[in-house]
Amino acid sequence: MKTKYILPVLILLISLQQLSAHPHMMLTSRCTVHMEKDLIKGITLEWEFDKFFSADTRFYYDQDKNGIYDDAETAEVFQYAFSNLKKYNYFTFFRVGDKRFTPNNVTDFTVWNIDDETLAYSFYIPLDNFNGNELNIAVYDYSFFCHVSYDEENPVRLDLTDCTEKPVFSLEENKDYPVYYDPFAPMSDLSIHEKWRPGLKTFYPTEIQIEY
């Protein structure tokens, strides 16, 4: 299959991330929080990509050029232009108090064209073992290859089943729990630093704060 010989744009550019200090790709993120009986069961992230990544992905993976990704095409997008993000925690970071954790796995990956210039991904992150009443969610690329922004009009949606109370959410830059990164680290270094040391730069993630 020809796609096995084509290095997809996302994998290629992520592997070249350290060649430049500024973002080369942009995506807009929306988050749906799924709750059942007052417990968070998981989140769905929906990403809209810039027109350049969208065009390349359509060119390589919509092989019949009908504007729709069938099961086989979706599987190829997942394998060659998404699964590598597992090394980067799918750009998704959870925080409870001063403790951060990252997704173990994702499910229900889909891809579609929003319009002639915009491609979107959607995927589900299960949180079956979470039983707290507060959760902070941040979506960012700590390699700073990809610029991530939250949708301005509708960044968070709530999907509630048998809940007695409606959670509240806010979107805030977190100055209390920064992360640190090494702009000169080698490409093989996927470290996430939570304590500052000389040579590291400081980043304040914007978090979705859910309380209920």
N, C-alpha and C positions, 0 to 999 in steps of 0.2 A: 504494500500500500504506500502511496507516495507520501502520506503524512508521517510515516516512520522515518523518512529521510529529510523532513523539514523540521528544523528546530523552531518551535512556536515562539512567537514574539515575547510572551510573558516569561517563559523559561529562559530564553536567550537574554533578555534585558535584566532579569533578576540576577542572573549569573554574572552580569557585567556591572552590577550595582556600584561597586567601589570606584569605577572609572570617573564618576562625576558626583559632586556633592549636592546637586539639585535634582528634583524629581523629573522623571522622563515620562511618567504616565499618571493619569488622573482618574479617580473614580469617586462616585457619589454613593454613599451608603444609607440604607434605610433598615430599621430593625423592628421586627415584630416579636413581642414578648408573649409567649404562650403560657397561660396559667390555668391550673385546674385545682379546684378546692383549696384556693389560697396558697398554692405552691407553684413556683416557677418550674415548668417541665422542660423548657428549651427556648431557643430563639431562632428566628429565621432572618438571615441577612440577605438583602437584595442590593446588588451593586450595578450601577450604570457606569459604563466606561466611556472614555473620550473617543472621538471619532477615528483616531488613528489605530488604536488597538482594536476597536470595533471592526474597522475595515479589514484589517489583517486576519482577524479571526473568521470573519465571513468568507474571505477569499479562500482560506485553507480548509475550512471545515464544513461549510454549507456546500457540499460537493455537487448536489444537483441544482443549486442556485435557485431554489424555490422560496427562500426566505424563512423556511421552517427547519428546525433541527430535529430529525427523527432520532430514535433510540440509539442507532449506531453512531450517528454524527455527534450526539450529546456525549456518548461514551468516549469518543475521541477527544472532544474538547476537555472533558474531565481529566483524561489521562495525560494529554500533552500540553494543556494550557491552564490547568488548575491544580492538579494533585501535588505539584512541586511546592505549593504554598504551605503544605504541612510542615515543611522545614521552618517556615516563618509564622507558625501558629495560626495560619489562615488570617493573619493581620488582626486577630481578635484576642482581647485580654479581659479577663474578669477580675474584679477586686472585691474583697469583703474585709473591711477594716484595713489593716496594713498587709494583708496577704493577697497575693495575686495568683491566679491559676489560668491555664490555657485549655483550649478544647482537646479532648482525647480523639475525637473523630467527628466527621460530618456526614450527613445523609441527604437524600432527596435533592441532589444537584440537578438544576435545570438551566437551560440557556435559551434565550430568544432575542429577536430583534424588536426593539421598541419602535424604531422608525428606520429610515434609510441610512442614518448616520450613527445610531446608538444601539449598542449591544448590552444585554443585561445577564447577570448570573443571579441565581438564588440557591441557597442551601440552608439546611437545618442543623443546628448544634444542640444535641440533647444535653439536658442538665437533670437527669432523673434522680440523682443523689443529692441535689441541693435542697435544703430545707430552711434556709434563713429567711428573714423578712426584709432584707436590704441587699441589693446587688448593684454593682457598678460595672458598666460595660464600655470598653473603649475599642475602637477600630482604628488602627494606624499601622504604618509600615516603619518599623524601627530602623530599617536600612535606609530609609528616606529616598529610595528609588521611586516609590509611588506616593503621590499626594492624595490623601483621603480626606474628603469633606462629608459632612452630614447634610442630608436633604434639608433645605431651609424651610420648606412648608410643612413637611410631614416626616420628621426624622424617626419618630417612634409610633408604633401601633400596638394596641393591646388586644389580645385574643383571649377572652375570659370564659371559662366553663365552670359552672357551679361555684362561683366565688362569692363570698359574703361581702367583701369590700373591694372597691376599685382602687388599684394602686395609683400612686402619683409618681411623676417622673420629671426630671429636669436635665438640662444639657449644660455642663459647666467644665471649664478648664480646671484641672486639678493641680493646684500649686503645692498641696501637702504631700503628695506621693509621686514625685517625678521619676522618670526613668533616664538612664544615662547611656550614651552610645559613643563608640570610638570611630571618628570619621576616617581614620587611617588604618583600620583593621583589615587584614587580608580577606579575600573573598570567601575563604573557607570558615571564617569566624562568624558563627551565628549566635554569639553570646548576647544575653540580655543582662544589663547591669542595673542593679537596684541600689548600689552604693557608689558614691562618687570617688574617683581617684584622679590624680593628675593625668591629663590627656583626654579625659572624657568630656563630652558636651552634654548639656542638660536639655531634656525635652519634657514639657508638661502636657500630658494627654488630655484631650477633651473627652469626658465620660458621660454616658447616659446613666443617670442615677435613678434607680427604681426603689421605691419604699412602699410597704404595705403592712 
